[in-house]
């Protein structure tokens, strides 16, 4: 049950609503060549150790290009997620991340540049 406390944090016109019941996630991804955008998906992993069996898609969000320190970065924002462990899938990678209540988590799925 909510105690009614919700913190609104605005970053570049995105409103994050975090509380004791919700967290948020920011994902950095690569957009594959020949694509003008890419969608990032958030899944709850199934009971199998091999992804795909029992997984449930929670949300799909398009990655949006933003300029960060003069470099174009593709970012997908999930401003409100129930705290849990999720599987996040970008264009070329996927990873698990745990979302905590009251926190904005970040996940970098970009290829490492040299």
Secondary structure, DSSP 8 states (H G I E B T S, - for coil): ---S-EEEEEETTEEEEEESSEEEEEEEE---TT-S--EEEEEE--SSSSTTSS-EEEEEEE-EEEEETTEEEEEEEEEEEESSEEEEE-SS-EEEEE--TT-EEEEE-S----
